């Protein structure tokens, strides 16, 4: 039952989420389906777990499964984007809407600071090192998420942050089937950009900023007004009002009567577009008593919302399984993907950032050169001439026009991904099997960046080109022996094995500049060598593993597992890490005293505890550190002479980071399985954290790795699956999942530690606590910005005050970026041949620091830069009570980082809506069709969020960085089965 206090609390619940929660509550209380419409569901389903399968309601670990019908039809390029809101305890953040971008996934919180918190991806039972874009969602049969120690300890250090198991489709016994899926979609921004002032408003505001900037003790208000009127056109570099109005703003700060802007060129119109998305997937599958096969081909062309951005993918997969002898099964799974990503800069602060460029240039700066009367300047052939804005101030991206230059440039990433898996399974006895597997992932990642010599930022240097190749080769071998035997009411399963993993990384890159001719993109065509680098890394992991499972009378279940990993990242003496888990479950629904209640169809209590390790230490720049223990040096050149400098001190005592995981869960089903649910409590403690300890720059290094500190993640997870209505022709399902998270640093020797410029680690805080200046407001007497100060009095007590000088303001802890509650609500309806589904995702709590917004909130010191409409509420003597300071061309730092730009992270999003119709099969029998379905669906349709203009799906650390926004996609498609 939903707690009524939830709707009366001060926590803001998104209206759509509240509606769905209410529906589930009412359905759970009032639904009384007729007995003759009910069919008991199979709830003891088989789920994919580590090195095998298990029955869900007797499994001692925590596992959640997403079936193919919730994945295959989603218009997502990367499978990670299909997980959001589907599994409790899994935080999915699609920080970039760039086609082909991967979402960041965290399972049950943040388990590390300087080591990776990414989960392990396992494809068809073997860890996967390929690019996730290589897996077509149409090839996926199911996804299992393993969250606790019992579920993931068998993967040892590789599963320290949880495991996502992807199972691809296999052929089924029977006649060959051909499936065809064709879709066409259209995409645009899911959230409108920040509202900006128009040309008339901008000129009047900027006149005011100039007037206030000129005014001083020696310059009167009247003189300052005249100076602003005289100089506004020269300062901005353009007069959009034409030659008839050489001074369009009068000394009263108002636009002269009759003055009208001759053009209004919104740069978002030429740098952004309604994009298209085309996808075709074909698969052929079948099987006999002893073998099966699955073959697929796929094509995707996903153009981005930003011009010259997009993602193309060509993929194929062949999967064969065969029982060649009664005692021998073999199988192979081969896949190849070629993808091309067009990715102009969109996740940094460069002037070339396509997202920022569309926002930063006001509409009175034209795309094409204009004559004083507003008409276009034409070249000798009568074509319009692009305006690169040499006259524009620097803040308005001087000498930039990406609408002209980007089509001539290259921002291309090509990825070739081959993945090959094979296994051989021998059956010595019915209960004794041996399985040997081999998996290889080969990824070649080619970057090609070129700026043309004709137009834009590289014209002065004759254009530039850089190319890089990153090649990774990894393979995993495993040999697993399994014994499975039932003795009357007893059942035992024993697994033991060995695994070896090898990873080889190589990179080479170079750049040149100075092209003598245009339209030549390769380095050979450029004259001047700028840079050339290359390096390689290797990693090895040797593992031994074992597991024992026992159950009695299908009521009481016990499990224990252990794994030992030896990682080449550590010194020989610290190389081995030993990980383990114990778990148990009690199927209460098989007890007579529960059966006699005639209430529960299923009731299982489970608990587990175990320890795992993490060796994935990262450098401060986020790159892997493969050699964690030795002293490392880097080469440099000084006046042509080679030399070396210390990059990292030796840390021979460095050892494994350890995760200790507790899970307690209760799974239930009632009303003939019409209502099913799961409630779990977890506690995840990470100790001996792999942490890059910052040191004084005078030591010649910036940090050194060490094992210090402890983090604890705790929370509750809740899943509810309901069928409020079910008849022969109509069925309605509503599913809800919720999860809470409390991330706390419990031990941090020598802290606190600053993390970047906006975060600080403190005992009692989270790993993503903001540590920034606190905004107080605007002084109503003079319009100056105010920040909080904290000083000490003579007695050593803190004294709070305010300052209008940003440099004097104190940094203060301001809360965490991590949400308190995340979840998803999905519903599906089938009526005869119609089907409908919807998904709402939401987050409650957490904070987001919007540093993108600050770029258009200058006080006037960045003349020519676009202005937010919020600046219309700036301080004036007539409007003294506001939180937007007075305008001035003199810097006041009011848009520097502070709590003024720290917003609530609470939001809800209608993530997916789909409507389909399956035509009656009688219509197509003559054509050999078994099924023909047409559908329309939308992704990221509506977003409910208070801070307009910002996409609330930002990076997990809660800081914006001019990223590509999420895409709203409308897709039409058809599915046919022959």
Beta strands, then each sheet from edge to edge (+ up, - down):
strand 1: 46-49
strand 2: 52-55
strand 3: 63-67
strand 4: 90-93
strand 5: 104-107
strand 6: 120-123
strand 7: 126-127
strand 8: 140-146
strand 9: 163-168
strand 10: 174-189
strand 11: 275-287
strand 12: 291-303
strand 13: 310-325
strand 14: 328-342
strand 15: 410-429
strand 16: 432-451
strand 17: 464-487
strand 18: 490-515
strand 19: 526-552
strand 20: 556-567
strand 21: 576-587
strand 22: 600-614
strand 23: 632-638
strand 24: 641-648
strand 25: 657-670
strand 26: 675-687
strand 27: 690-694
strand 28: 703-707
strand 29: 710-726
strand 30: 730-740
strand 31: 742-747
strand 32: 753-755
strand 33: 759-761
strand 34: 769-773
strand 35: 775-778
strand 36: 785-792
strand 37: 798-803
strand 38: 811-816
strand 39: 821-831
strand 40: 834-844
strand 41: 847-849
strand 42: 902-904
strand 43: 907-918
strand 44: 931-944
strand 45: 967-977
sheet 1: 1+ 2-
sheet 2: 3+ 8- 9+ 6+ 7-
sheet 3: 4+ 5-
sheet 4: 31+ 29- 26+ 25- 22+ 21- 20+ 19- 18+ 17- 16+ 15- 14+ 13- 12+ 11- 10+ 45- 44+ 43- 40+ 39- 30+
sheet 5: 23+ 24-
sheet 6: 27+ 28-
sheet 7: 32+ 33-
sheet 8: 34+ 38-
sheet 9: 35+ 36- 37+
sheet 10: 41+ 42-
end
